[in-house]
Amino acid sequence: MAGTDTNVEIAAASPGQRSLWLAERYRGGGGLLSVPVLLRLRGPLDAVALQQALDATVAHYESLRTTVEMRSRSLVQVIHPVAETPVPVERPRAEIVPSGQAMAEVRGMLQEEPDIRTCPIRAGLWQTGQQEHIFALNVHHLVTDGWSNRLILSALGTAYSGLVAGQPVPLPPQDVRYADYAAVAAGAAEDAEGQRLWADALRGADFARLPGPERERPATVFRVRRQRPPARHQEVAMAPETMAGLRATARQQRTTVFVLLLGAFMHALATRTGQDELAIGSIFANRAKPELHHTVGMFATLSVLRAEVTGDPLAIASQLRRPVLAAITHQELHHGMLPLGTGAEVAHGAPSEAVFHMVAQPPGAPAAGQFSGLDVTELTWPDRLASRFELELVLAQREESVAGLFRYAADRLHEDWVAGLADRFTADVAAMAR
């Protein structure tokens, strides 16, 4: 996507992009900022139509044609025109390969995240059977997030289905360009109430004291370059009947399923760490404004939530209703925009990193995309990508169920400890559902 200044648009980077740029520069490598979509496609795949659908999706969403670089000591977005070279679907093997071998090659692709200075996405296709393929789309976190990947996947399926039917379908319009959002996002720094809430959440916060080897930690994560360790994961799943029970409990408690699952996570952490007060990070979609629902870009923000964790999961969830509502109300305020004195330096140098992330779904977007004539299964991320946090619970809606995984730093936490945490969390969720 290398272009000249005469045919590209230069726009300011958003606060979230600036924060991730620092994370990549000082803690990058190993796929730290890879945000992939992995699909198993069963059926008569039209590989040419898939390539054309990817081209159409890249043309539609300008974030997928955006590179990021430093210019005149400022971080900027460089938006490339549609006419430039499209992103090819890499097909490393013509022959059929075993699924395990294909996934090993996928892992290697994801560990080398896209070079954000030249092209923000990579795509690959592996044939694992006569009518079975694995498709990997790896998008750099500077131009996407969990919500945006849902939009990309939905657009890709829509474009593919139209192409194989010979009736191209127009993709949904975007009400707001990401570049325009970035230009005004810095205004959220004037949110005095949000800054006060951040300061209250961080003042004296007792972050999760995770087990593992002690090591010297810098005052901020941005002072010393350190390669992030590889991540492992422990899968969890909640069946449709469990989710139906949770929704009923949420109505009875006048709260949301998000708050109940967050309460279960904090209770499980408290059980495993022995703490009676706990502060964790939680990622929010930052899509409260309807005009942002159809825009691809890096909107997600991180907030800190804390609670006393001496009661059962429902008691913890009842404490979390108000702070979660406050975090949602002020989710535009990115922690990288906080001035010193509001706890930003504490957030950067927290004694541990435990994060809860329930991936929000864009209204109307199918969970795994719909590709005409194909049975589509979304696959979980492979092990051994770099860990963004020491411990992260990622949950995503799958039809009427919820699937997720505990991702954890392999050099910090032992798999048996995480397995016990996952068991405790699953038991707490089941109890609340009953």
DRENDO-1510 file (C-alpha; in Angstrom, 1 decimal, always signed):
<recs>
REC; n; res; u; v; w
REC; 1; MET; +0.0; +0.0; +0.0 .
REC; 2; ALA; +3.0; +2.3; -0.3 .
REC; 3; GLY; +1.7; +5.5; -1.7 .
REC; 4; THR; +3.0; +9.0; -2.3 .
REC; 5; ASP; +1.8; +12.2; -0.6 .
REC; 6; THR; +0.0; +13.2; -3.8 .
REC; 7; ASN; -2.5; +10.3; -3.6 .
REC; 8; VAL; -3.0; +9.7; +0.1 .
REC; 9; GLU; -4.8; +11.5; +2.9 .
REC; 10; ILE; -3.1; +12.4; +6.1 .
REC; 11; ALA; -5.2; +12.4; +9.3 .
REC; 12; ALA; -4.4; +12.6; +13.0 .
REC; 13; ALA; -4.1; +9.4; +15.0 .
REC; 14; SER; -6.7; +8.8; +17.7 .
REC; 15; PRO; -5.7; +8.6; +21.5 .
REC; 16; GLY; -6.3; +4.8; +21.4 .
REC; 17; GLN; -4.0; +4.5; +18.4 .
REC; 18; ARG; -1.3; +6.5; +20.1 .
REC; 19; SER; -1.5; +4.2; +23.2 .
REC; 20; LEU; -1.2; +1.1; +21.1 .
REC; 21; TRP; +1.6; +2.5; +19.0 .
REC; 22; LEU; +3.6; +2.9; +22.3 .
REC; 23; ALA; +2.7; -0.6; +23.3 .
REC; 24; GLU; +3.9; -2.0; +20.0 .
REC; 25; ARG; +7.1; +0.0; +20.1 .
REC; 26; TYR; +8.1; -0.9; +23.6 .
REC; 27; ARG; +6.4; -4.3; +24.2 .
REC; 28; GLY; +5.7; -5.5; +20.7 .
REC; 29; GLY; +6.4; -8.7; +18.7 .
REC; 30; GLY; +5.0; -12.2; +18.7 .
REC; 31; GLY; +1.6; -11.0; +17.4 .
REC; 32; LEU; +0.9; -8.7; +20.3 .
REC; 33; LEU; -1.3; -6.5; +18.1 .
REC; 34; SER; -2.7; -9.2; +15.8 .
REC; 35; VAL; -6.5; -9.2; +15.9 .
REC; 36; PRO; -7.3; -12.2; +13.7 .
REC; 37; VAL; -10.5; -13.8; +12.3 .
REC; 38; LEU; -10.1; -17.5; +11.8 .
REC; 39; LEU; -12.8; -19.5; +9.8 .
REC; 40; ARG; -13.3; -23.1; +8.9 .
REC; 41; LEU; -15.2; -23.1; +5.6 .
REC; 42; ARG; -16.9; -26.3; +4.5 .
REC; 43; GLY; -18.4; -26.6; +1.1 .
REC; 44; PRO; -17.6; -25.7; -2.5 .
REC; 45; LEU; -15.5; -22.6; -1.9 .
REC; 46; ASP; -15.0; -20.1; -4.8 .
REC; 47; ALA; -11.5; -18.9; -4.0 .
REC; 48; VAL; -11.7; -16.2; -6.7 .
REC; 49; ALA; -14.9; -14.8; -5.3 .
REC; 50; LEU; -13.3; -14.8; -1.8 .
REC; 51; GLN; -10.4; -12.7; -3.1 .
REC; 52; GLN; -12.8; -10.3; -4.8 .
REC; 53; ALA; -14.9; -10.1; -1.7 .
REC; 54; LEU; -11.8; -9.2; +0.3 .
REC; 55; ASP; -10.9; -6.5; -2.3 .
REC; 56; ALA; -14.5; -5.1; -2.0 .
REC; 57; THR; -14.3; -5.1; +1.8 .
REC; 58; VAL; -10.9; -3.3; +1.8 .
REC; 59; ALA; -12.3; -0.8; -0.7 .
REC; 60; HIS; -15.3; -0.2; +1.5 .
REC; 61; TYR; -13.6; +0.3; +4.8 .
REC; 62; GLU; -10.9; +2.9; +4.6 .
REC; 63; SER; -9.3; +1.8; +7.9 .
REC; 64; LEU; -8.3; -1.4; +6.0 .
REC; 65; ARG; -6.4; +0.9; +3.6 .
REC; 66; THR; -4.8; +2.9; +6.4 .
REC; 67; THR; -1.2; +2.8; +7.5 .
REC; 68; VAL; +0.2; +4.5; +10.6 .
REC; 69; GLU; +3.6; +6.3; +10.9 .
REC; 70; MET; +5.4; +9.2; +12.6 .
REC; 71; ARG; +5.6; +12.4; +10.7 .
REC; 72; SER; +7.1; +15.6; +12.1 .
REC; 73; ARG; +7.1; +14.0; +15.6 .
REC; 74; SER; +3.4; +13.3; +15.4 .
REC; 75; LEU; +1.6; +10.0; +14.9 .
REC; 76; VAL; -0.6; +10.1; +11.8 .
REC; 77; GLN; -2.9; +7.9; +9.8 .
REC; 78; VAL; -2.1; +7.6; +6.1 .
REC; 79; ILE; -5.3; +6.7; +4.2 .
REC; 80; HIS; -4.6; +5.1; +0.8 .
REC; 81; PRO; -6.9; +5.3; -2.2 .
REC; 82; VAL; -8.9; +2.4; -3.4 .
REC; 83; ALA; -7.0; +2.3; -6.7 .
REC; 84; GLU; -3.8; +1.0; -5.0 .
REC; 85; THR; -2.9; -2.7; -5.0 .
REC; 86; PRO; -5.5; -4.8; -3.1 .
REC; 87; VAL; -4.5; -7.2; -0.4 .
REC; 88; PRO; -3.9; -10.7; -1.9 .
REC; 89; VAL; -5.1; -13.8; -0.2 .
REC; 90; GLU; -1.9; -15.7; +0.5 .
REC; 91; ARG; -2.2; -19.4; -0.6 .
REC; 92; PRO; +1.0; -20.9; +0.7 .
REC; 93; ARG; +0.2; -24.4; -0.5 .
REC; 94; ALA; -1.6; -25.8; -3.5 .
REC; 95; GLU; -2.0; -29.2; -2.1 .
REC; 96; ILE; -4.3; -30.4; +0.7 .
REC; 97; VAL; -2.6; -30.2; +4.1 .
REC; 98; PRO; -3.6; -31.7; +7.4 .
REC; 99; SER; -5.7; -29.4; +9.6 .
REC; 100; GLY; -3.0; -29.5; +12.4 .
REC; 101; GLN; -0.3; -28.5; +10.0 .
REC; 102; ALA; -2.4; -25.7; +8.5 .
REC; 103; MET; -3.1; -24.3; +12.0 .
REC; 104; ALA; +0.6; -24.4; +12.8 .
REC; 105; GLU; +1.2; -22.3; +9.7 .
REC; 106; VAL; -1.6; -20.0; +10.6 .
REC; 107; ARG; +0.0; -19.5; +14.0 .
REC; 108; GLY; +3.2; -18.5; +12.3 .
REC; 109; MET; +1.4; -16.0; +10.2 .
REC; 110; LEU; -0.3; -14.5; +13.2 .
REC; 111; GLN; +2.9; -14.2; +15.2 .
REC; 112; GLU; +4.2; -11.9; +12.5 .
REC; 113; GLU; +1.6; -9.2; +12.8 .
REC; 114; PRO; +1.0; -7.0; +9.8 .
REC; 115; ASP; +3.5; -4.1; +9.3 .
REC; 116; ILE; +1.3; -1.1; +10.1 .
REC; 117; ARG; +3.7; +1.1; +8.2 .
REC; 118; THR; +3.0; -0.7; +4.9 .
REC; 119; CYS; -0.3; -2.6; +5.1 .
REC; 120; PRO; -2.6; -3.3; +8.1 .
REC; 121; ILE; -4.0; -6.7; +7.0 .
REC; 122; ARG; -2.8; -10.1; +5.9 .
REC; 123; ALA; -5.0; -13.0; +4.6 .
REC; 124; GLY; -4.3; -16.6; +4.0 .
REC; 125; LEU; -6.2; -19.7; +2.8 .
REC; 126; TRP; -5.3; -23.3; +3.5 .
REC; 127; GLN; -7.1; -26.3; +2.0 .
REC; 128; THR; -7.5; -29.1; +4.5 .
REC; 129; GLY; -9.9; -31.4; +2.7 .
REC; 130; GLN; -11.7; -31.8; -0.6 .
REC; 131; GLN; -14.3; -29.3; +0.4 .
REC; 132; GLU; -12.8; -27.8; +3.6 .
REC; 133; HIS; -10.6; -24.7; +4.0 .
REC; 134; ILE; -9.2; -22.6; +6.8 .
REC; 135; PHE; -9.2; -18.9; +6.1 .
REC; 136; ALA; -7.2; -16.5; +8.3 .
REC; 137; LEU; -7.6; -12.7; +8.2 .
REC; 138; ASN; -5.1; -10.9; +10.4 .
REC; 139; VAL; -5.9; -7.2; +11.1 .
REC; 140; HIS; -3.5; -4.9; +13.0 .
REC; 141; HIS; -5.1; -3.6; +16.2 .
REC; 142; LEU; -4.3; +0.0; +15.3 .
REC; 143; VAL; -7.1; -0.2; +12.7 .
REC; 144; THR; -9.6; -2.6; +14.2 .
REC; 145; ASP; -11.1; -4.0; +17.4 .
REC; 146; GLY; -13.5; -6.8; +18.3 .
REC; 147; TRP; -16.6; -4.9; +17.2 .
REC; 148; SER; -14.9; -3.8; +13.9 .
REC; 149; ASN; -13.9; -7.4; +13.1 .
REC; 150; ARG; -17.6; -8.3; +13.3 .
REC; 151; LEU; -18.3; -5.6; +10.7 .
REC; 152; ILE; -15.4; -6.8; +8.5 .
REC; 153; LEU; -16.5; -10.4; +8.7 .
REC; 154; SER; -20.2; -9.5; +8.0 .
REC; 155; ALA; -19.1; -7.4; +5.0 .
REC; 156; LEU; -16.9; -10.2; +3.7 .
REC; 157; GLY; -19.7; -12.7; +3.8 .
REC; 158; THR; -22.2; -10.3; +2.2 .
REC; 159; ALA; -19.8; -9.5; -0.6 .
REC; 160; TYR; -18.9; -13.2; -1.2 .
REC; 161; SER; -22.5; -14.3; -1.3 .
REC; 162; GLY; -23.4; -11.6; -3.8 .
REC; 163; LEU; -20.4; -12.5; -6.0 .
REC; 164; VAL; -21.2; -16.2; -6.2 .
REC; 165; ALA; -24.8; -15.4; -7.0 .
REC; 166; GLY; -23.8; -13.0; -9.7 .
REC; 167; GLN; -25.6; -10.2; -7.9 .
REC; 168; PRO; -23.2; -7.9; -6.1 .
REC; 169; VAL; -24.7; -6.6; -2.9 .
REC; 170; PRO; -23.9; -3.0; -1.7 .
REC; 171; LEU; -22.2; -3.0; +1.7 .
REC; 172; PRO; -23.8; -0.9; +4.5 .
REC; 173; PRO; -22.8; +2.7; +4.5 .
REC; 174; GLN; -20.6; +4.2; +7.3 .
REC; 175; ASP; -22.1; +7.3; +8.9 .
REC; 176; VAL; -18.8; +8.5; +10.3 .
REC; 177; ARG; -15.3; +8.1; +9.0 .
REC; 178; TYR; -12.7; +6.9; +11.5 .
REC; 179; ALA; -10.4; +9.8; +10.6 .
REC; 180; ASP; -13.2; +12.2; +11.5 .
REC; 181; TYR; -13.8; +10.4; +14.8 .
REC; 182; ALA; -10.0; +10.6; +15.6 .
REC; 183; ALA; -10.0; +14.3; +14.9 .
REC; 184; VAL; -12.5; +15.0; +17.6 .
REC; 185; ALA; -11.7; +12.1; +20.1 .
REC; 186; ALA; -9.1; +14.2; +22.0 .
REC; 187; GLY; -12.0; +16.3; +23.2 .
REC; 188; ALA; -12.9; +13.5; +25.6 .
REC; 189; ALA; -9.9; +14.6; +27.7 .
REC; 190; GLU; -12.0; +17.5; +28.9 .
REC; 191; ASP; -14.4; +15.0; +30.6 .
REC; 192; ALA; -13.7; +16.2; +34.2 .
REC; 193; GLU; -16.3; +13.8; +35.7 .
REC; 194; GLY; -14.7; +10.8; +33.8 .
REC; 195; GLN; -11.3; +11.9; +35.2 .
REC; 196; ARG; -12.7; +11.9; +38.7 .
REC; 197; LEU; -14.2; +8.5; +38.3 .
REC; 198; TRP; -10.8; +7.2; +37.0 .
REC; 199; ALA; -9.0; +8.7; +39.9 .
REC; 200; ASP; -11.5; +7.2; +42.4 .
REC; 201; ALA; -11.1; +3.8; +40.8 .
REC; 202; LEU; -7.3; +3.8; +40.9 .
REC; 203; ARG; -6.7; +5.5; +44.3 .
REC; 204; GLY; -5.6; +2.7; +46.6 .
REC; 205; ALA; -6.7; +0.0; +44.1 .
REC; 206; ASP; -5.8; -3.5; +45.0 .
REC; 207; PHE; -5.1; -5.1; +41.6 .
REC; 208; ALA; -5.3; -8.9; +41.2 .
REC; 209; ARG; -2.3; -10.4; +42.9 .
REC; 210; LEU; -1.7; -13.2; +40.5 .
REC; 211; PRO; +0.7; -16.0; +41.4 .
REC; 212; GLY; +4.0; -16.5; +39.7 .
REC; 213; PRO; +7.6; -15.5; +39.8 .
REC; 214; GLU; +8.4; -12.1; +41.2 .
REC; 215; ARG; +10.2; -9.7; +38.8 .
REC; 216; GLU; +11.2; -6.1; +38.8 .
REC; 217; ARG; +8.5; -3.9; +37.2 .
REC; 218; PRO; +9.2; -0.5; +35.8 .
REC; 219; ALA; +7.2; +2.5; +37.0 .
REC; 220; THR; +5.4; +2.5; +33.6 .
REC; 221; VAL; +5.3; -0.2; +31.0 .
REC; 222; PHE; +6.7; +2.3; +28.4 .
REC; 223; ARG; +10.0; +2.9; +30.1 .
REC; 224; VAL; +11.7; -0.4; +29.3 .
REC; 225; ARG; +11.4; -2.5; +26.2 .
REC; 226; ARG; +10.4; -6.0; +26.9 .
REC; 227; GLN; +9.3; -8.7; +24.6 .
REC; 228; ARG; +5.8; -9.9; +25.6 .
REC; 229; PRO; +5.7; -13.6; +26.6 .
REC; 230; PRO; +3.6; -16.1; +24.6 .
REC; 231; ALA; +0.0; -16.7; +25.7 .
REC; 232; ARG; -1.8; -19.9; +26.4 .
REC; 233; HIS; -5.5; -20.3; +26.7 .
REC; 234; GLN; -8.1; -22.3; +28.6 .
REC; 235; GLU; -11.5; -22.4; +26.8 .
REC; 236; VAL; -14.8; -21.9; +28.5 .
REC; 237; ALA; -18.4; -22.2; +27.1 .
REC; 238; MET; -21.9; -21.4; +28.3 .
REC; 239; ALA; -24.7; -23.4; +26.7 .
REC; 240; PRO; -27.9; -21.8; +25.5 .
REC; 241; GLU; -29.8; -23.0; +28.6 .
REC; 242; THR; -27.2; -21.4; +30.9 .
REC; 243; MET; -27.5; -18.1; +29.0 .
REC; 244; ALA; -31.3; -18.3; +29.3 .
REC; 245; GLY; -31.0; -18.7; +33.0 .
REC; 246; LEU; -28.5; -15.8; +33.3 .
REC; 247; ARG; -30.9; -13.5; +31.4 .
REC; 248; ALA; -33.7; -14.5; +33.7 .
REC; 249; THR; -31.5; -13.8; +36.7 .
REC; 250; ALA; -30.4; -10.4; +35.2 .
REC; 251; ARG; -34.1; -9.4; +34.9 .
REC; 252; GLN; -34.7; -10.4; +38.5 .
REC; 253; GLN; -31.7; -8.5; +39.7 .
REC; 254; ARG; -32.4; -5.5; +37.4 .
REC; 255; THR; -29.0; -5.7; +35.9 .
REC; 256; THR; -27.3; -7.1; +32.8 .
REC; 257; VAL; -25.7; -10.4; +31.7 .
REC; 258; PHE; -22.4; -8.5; +31.3 .
REC; 259; VAL; -22.5; -7.4; +35.0 .
REC; 260; LEU; -23.3; -11.0; +36.1 .
REC; 261; LEU; -20.4; -12.5; +34.1 .
REC; 262; LEU; -18.1; -9.8; +35.4 .
REC; 263; GLY; -19.2; -10.6; +39.0 .
REC; 264; ALA; -18.5; -14.3; +38.4 .
REC; 265; PHE; -15.0; -13.4; +37.1 .
REC; 266; MET; -14.2; -11.2; +40.1 .
REC; 267; HIS; -15.5; -13.8; +42.5 .
REC; 268; ALA; -13.4; -16.6; +40.9 .
REC; 269; LEU; -10.3; -14.3; +41.0 .
REC; 270; ALA; -11.0; -13.6; +44.7 .
REC; 271; THR; -11.4; -17.3; +45.4 .
REC; 272; ARG; -8.0; -18.0; +43.8 .
REC; 273; THR; -6.1; -15.1; +45.1 .
REC; 274; GLY; -7.6; -14.8; +48.6 .
REC; 275; GLN; -8.2; -11.0; +48.2 .
REC; 276; ASP; -11.2; -9.3; +49.8 .
REC; 277; GLU; -11.0; -6.3; +47.5 .
REC; 278; LEU; -10.2; -6.4; +43.8 .
REC; 279; ALA; -9.5; -4.0; +40.9 .
REC; 280; ILE; -9.4; -5.3; +37.3 .
REC; 281; GLY; -9.5; -3.8; +33.8 .
REC; 282; SER; -12.5; -4.1; +31.6 .
REC; 283; ILE; -12.6; -3.3; +27.8 .
REC; 284; PHE; -15.6; -1.4; +26.4 .
REC; 285; ALA; -16.6; -1.0; +22.8 .
REC; 286; ASN; -16.9; +2.8; +22.9 .
REC; 287; ARG; -19.8; +2.7; +20.5 .
REC; 288; ALA; -22.5; +4.4; +22.5 .
REC; 289; LYS; -23.2; +6.8; +19.6 .
REC; 290; PRO; -25.3; +5.0; +17.0 .
REC; 291; GLU; -23.5; +6.8; +14.2 .
REC; 292; LEU; -20.4; +4.9; +15.1 .
REC; 293; HIS; -22.0; +1.5; +14.8 .
REC; 294; HIS; -21.0; +0.8; +11.2 .
REC; 295; THR; -17.5; +2.3; +11.3 .
REC; 296; VAL; -14.4; +0.1; +11.3 .
REC; 297; GLY; -11.5; +1.4; +13.4 .
REC; 298; MET; -9.8; +1.1; +16.9 .
REC; 299; PHE; -12.5; +2.5; +19.2 .
REC; 300; ALA; -12.2; +0.1; +22.2 .
REC; 301; THR; -11.1; +1.6; +25.5 .
REC; 302; LEU; -10.0; +0.2; +28.9 .
REC; 303; SER; -11.6; +1.1; +32.2 .
REC; 304; VAL; -10.8; +0.0; +35.8 .
REC; 305; LEU; -13.5; -1.5; +37.9 .
REC; 306; ARG; -13.2; -2.4; +41.6 .
REC; 307; ALA; -15.4; -4.1; +44.2 .
REC; 308; GLU; -15.3; -5.8; +47.6 .
REC; 309; VAL; -15.3; -9.5; +46.8 .
REC; 310; THR; -16.1; -11.1; +50.1 .
REC; 311; GLY; -19.7; -12.1; +49.1 .
REC; 312; ASP; -21.1; -14.4; +46.5 .
REC; 313; PRO; -21.1; -13.6; +42.8 .
REC; 314; LEU; -24.5; -12.0; +42.9 .
REC; 315; ALA; -23.4; -9.7; +45.8 .
REC; 316; ILE; -20.4; -8.7; +43.8 .
REC; 317; ALA; -22.5; -8.1; +40.7 .
REC; 318; SER; -24.8; -5.8; +42.7 .
REC; 319; GLN; -21.8; -3.6; +43.6 .
REC; 320; LEU; -20.7; -3.4; +40.0 .
REC; 321; ARG; -23.9; -2.0; +38.5 .
REC; 322; ARG; -23.1; +1.6; +39.2 .
REC; 323; PRO; -19.4; +1.6; +38.4 .
REC; 324; VAL; -20.1; -0.3; +35.1 .
REC; 325; LEU; -22.8; +2.3; +34.2 .
REC; 326; ALA; -20.3; +5.1; +35.0 .
REC; 327; ALA; -17.6; +3.4; +32.9 .
REC; 328; ILE; -20.0; +3.0; +30.0 .
REC; 329; THR; -21.1; +6.7; +30.3 .
REC; 330; HIS; -17.4; +7.9; +30.2 .
REC; 331; GLN; -16.0; +5.2; +27.9 .
REC; 332; GLU; -14.7; +7.7; +25.4 .
REC; 333; LEU; -12.1; +8.8; +27.9 .
REC; 334; HIS; -9.0; +6.7; +27.1 .
REC; 335; HIS; -6.6; +6.1; +29.9 .
REC; 336; GLY; -3.8; +7.4; +27.8 .
REC; 337; MET; -5.4; +10.8; +27.8 .
REC; 338; LEU; -5.4; +11.1; +31.5 .
REC; 339; PRO; -3.1; +13.8; +33.0 .
REC; 340; LEU; -0.7; +12.9; +35.7 .
REC; 341; GLY; -2.3; +12.9; +39.1 .
REC; 342; THR; -5.5; +11.1; +38.0 .
REC; 343; GLY; -3.8; +7.7; +38.3 .
REC; 344; ALA; -2.6; +7.2; +34.8 .
REC; 345; GLU; +0.9; +6.4; +36.0 .
REC; 346; VAL; -0.6; +3.8; +38.3 .
REC; 347; ALA; -2.6; +2.3; +35.5 .
REC; 348; HIS; +0.5; +1.9; +33.4 .
REC; 349; GLY; +2.5; +0.3; +36.2 .
REC; 350; ALA; -0.2; -1.8; +37.9 .
REC; 351; PRO; +1.2; -4.7; +39.9 .
REC; 352; SER; -0.7; -7.2; +37.7 .
REC; 353; GLU; -3.0; -7.2; +34.6 .
REC; 354; ALA; -6.3; -9.0; +34.9 .
REC; 355; VAL; -8.8; -7.9; +32.2 .
REC; 356; PHE; -12.4; -8.8; +31.5 .
REC; 357; HIS; -13.5; -8.5; +27.9 .
REC; 358; MET; -17.0; -9.4; +26.6 .
REC; 359; VAL; -16.9; -8.6; +22.8 .
REC; 360; ALA; -19.8; -6.5; +21.9 .
REC; 361; GLN; -21.8; -7.4; +18.7 .
REC; 362; PRO; -22.8; -4.7; +16.2 .
REC; 363; PRO; -26.6; -4.7; +15.8 .
REC; 364; GLY; -27.7; -7.2; +13.1 .
REC; 365; ALA; -24.2; -8.6; +12.4 .
REC; 366; PRO; -24.1; -12.4; +12.3 .
REC; 367; ALA; -21.8; -14.1; +14.8 .
REC; 368; ALA; -19.6; -15.9; +12.2 .
REC; 369; GLY; -20.6; -14.2; +9.0 .
REC; 370; GLN; -22.8; -15.8; +6.3 .
REC; 371; PHE; -21.1; -17.1; +3.2 .
REC; 372; SER; -23.5; -18.5; +0.6 .
REC; 373; GLY; -23.2; -22.3; +0.0 .
REC; 374; LEU; -20.7; -22.7; +2.9 .
REC; 375; ASP; -20.9; -23.9; +6.5 .
REC; 376; VAL; -18.8; -21.4; +8.5 .
REC; 377; THR; -17.3; -22.1; +11.9 .
REC; 378; GLU; -15.2; -19.5; +13.7 .
REC; 379; LEU; -12.1; -20.9; +15.3 .
REC; 380; THR; -10.4; -19.7; +18.5 .
REC; 381; TRP; -7.1; -17.9; +18.4 .
REC; 382; PRO; -4.1; -20.3; +18.6 .
REC; 383; ASP; -1.8; -20.5; +21.5 .
REC; 384; ARG; +1.6; -18.8; +21.7 .
REC; 385; LEU; +0.7; -15.4; +20.3 .
REC; 386; ALA; +2.1; -12.7; +22.5 .
REC; 387; SER; +0.0; -12.0; +25.6 .
REC; 388; ARG; -1.4; -8.5; +25.8 .
REC; 389; PHE; -2.2; -8.9; +29.5 .
REC; 390; GLU; -1.1; -11.4; +32.2 .
REC; 391; LEU; -4.6; -12.7; +32.4 .
REC; 392; GLU; -7.6; -11.9; +30.2 .
REC; 393; LEU; -11.1; -13.4; +30.0 .
REC; 394; VAL; -12.5; -12.9; +26.5 .
REC; 395; LEU; -16.2; -13.8; +25.9 .
REC; 396; ALA; -18.1; -13.7; +22.7 .
REC; 397; GLN; -21.7; -14.3; +21.7 .
REC; 398; ARG; -22.3; -17.4; +19.5 .
REC; 399; GLU; -25.9; -17.6; +18.5 .
REC; 400; GLU; -27.7; -18.3; +21.8 .
REC; 401; SER; -24.6; -19.4; +23.6 .
REC; 402; VAL; -21.4; -17.7; +24.8 .
REC; 403; ALA; -17.9; -19.1; +24.1 .
REC; 404; GLY; -14.7; -17.7; +25.5 .
REC; 405; LEU; -11.2; -18.3; +26.8 .
REC; 406; PHE; -8.9; -17.4; +29.5 .
REC; 407; ARG; -5.7; -16.1; +27.8 .
REC; 408; TYR; -2.7; -15.9; +30.1 .
REC; 409; ALA; +1.0; -15.2; +30.0 .
REC; 410; ALA; +2.8; -18.5; +29.9 .
REC; 411; ASP; +5.8; -17.2; +31.9 .
REC; 412; ARG; +3.6; -15.8; +34.7 .
REC; 413; LEU; +0.8; -18.3; +35.4 .
REC; 414; HIS; +0.7; -22.1; +35.5 .
REC; 415; GLU; -2.0; -23.9; +33.4 .
REC; 416; ASP; -3.3; -25.7; +36.5 .
REC; 417; TRP; -3.9; -22.4; +38.3 .
REC; 418; VAL; -5.8; -21.0; +35.3 .
REC; 419; ALA; -7.7; -24.3; +34.9 .
REC; 420; GLY; -8.9; -23.9; +38.5 .
REC; 421; LEU; -9.9; -20.3; +37.9 .
REC; 422; ALA; -11.9; -21.4; +34.8 .
REC; 423; ASP; -13.6; -24.2; +36.8 .
REC; 424; ARG; -14.5; -21.7; +39.6 .
REC; 425; PHE; -15.9; -19.2; +37.0 .
REC; 426; THR; -17.9; -21.8; +35.2 .
REC; 427; ALA; -19.4; -23.0; +38.5 .
REC; 428; ASP; -20.3; -19.5; +39.6 .
REC; 429; VAL; -22.0; -18.8; +36.3 .
REC; 430; ALA; -24.0; -22.0; +36.5 .
REC; 431; ALA; -25.1; -21.1; +40.1 .
REC; 432; MET; -26.3; -17.7; +39.0 .
REC; 433; ALA; -28.1; -19.2; +36.1 .
REC; 434; ARG; -30.1; -21.5; +38.4 .
</recs>
